[in-house]
Amino acid sequence: MKRKFLSPIILLGVLVLGTTTFSSCTKKTTADPIVKQDDEEAESTKDANDGREESDAVLDESNQAINDNKASLGGRTDGTITNNIGATNIVISGDSMLTITYTNQVSKDGKRTKNGDVVIKRVGTKKFHEAGGQYSVEFKSLTITRTIDQKKLVINGIHTVKNTTGGFAFAALLIDSVATVTHQITGSVTFTFNNGTARTWTVARQRSFDYLKVTVGQVDLTTAIETGTNRRGNAFTTMVPTPVVAQYSATAKYTKVISGKIEHTVKEGLVDTKITADYGYTSLGVKSTGFDDTKGYQLTWQKVLTYGPFFIQVYP
């Protein structure tokens, strides 16, 4: 097997003969890979990442809106609304519901715009910040448009967020003395891609918020964080065997993923293709020790032909 630390832009898709049970290729990169359009597995992986990142971005803004308006949601003020997330409008209904409206909201990096509504409702009697408290986040035709080519991703569906520890997630991110806050997120979401194809995915993941750090993992050892069919109609699953940690540096003033592992598997007929991203590598291609020396991640590509109980090597 060849191993080489590659330049920031690489092309996925080269398969090199590996062990006796699968063929695999290991690459290391310092930036997101550009994928070939005719490569289903890479396309499916990118779609899953895009969908997860965009929905998590909305959940983060929802957490901030809940934190900023906790007095109003607790019924302790006259309903004054604080909007620090750049949304066009935020409406609070009583102590249990917020509606966030986006109209041509430009992302901080200037690469995307966002339109549509997100409705946050308390589920049950416990409040948002209480341990065991739950709330739903409904995406209502939330449309993400990529600025460079105007390609769109439309999100509809509902996430249910359970606050397993109690506390405000946004406060835990910003204040060192605030204890870690953990959310479990479940539900189903329909993504409509630029070509008009719509697919519904089931989601189940855990997100923990600590000072300047977010960790994403599975809700248990066996449940995938995403399952469904990709835009070409083939089944996929996404697992996180090692929780993925994203950390912000106050010195460098940006965020990067410093550790963790994500596995995305696409099933097409008798062939399973798994792409694994192993985060946390230095510029020399060895495991990093922290934020400063983390420069990239390692990609491993595996194809396995399943026939009955056997695993047969597939040649590229």
C-alpha angles and dihedrals in degrees: 000000000000120000123191136157105238134206119268094271119054137164118236121217111071111125119200122192109262135170130339093273104045145005115242146172127204121205134171123210139172098213140031111294123244108232131210112251092228093052106098099189094051090044091050092049092050092048091052092048093047093048093048094046095048094047091045090051089057091047089052091052089047090053090051092048091050091048094046093049100038092120092055092044088050091053093242098121138044092264099274108169126220116204113188098147099076094247119152092236142355120200122191119202112196116307099311112051140059127180117201119195123197122196115180091326108180117218119241091254091049093234100110142033126208131211132174142052136294119196119199117196131178113240115212127348102299117097125246095261099043123103107264092018115143136197135176125231112203119197109209110193090315103184122202113194122193108224098213096060105004092241112159138215116193119200126200128166144065135283119195112210120201117195099215097178103030125234136091113295095208092053091050089056095052106033120062094205095056114099122244114279120209127198129190113208123198136161143084130282132189116218120197112200130210092265091058095255113140124201131178118218131191114224132198119163142138126231123191122196121207134158106309090339139097123192122197122197146140123290088233139353097276108032117097118228089226134017131171141087125304125232090276093055100254122131120251140178131197120207132182106207090173119032113253115234123202115190133191120216116212088198098049091033096219140088129241138169108255104178146359140079134253124192120197116188126189120193117208113171108304094342124092116193118194125189115192124195112199109191128209115058132148125230086264092059098251129117113284126229101214148328100311099054097037108110106154151334140260122245121206121188120199132180120191128181110211118202113169109311094336133098113212125192115254117209121216 
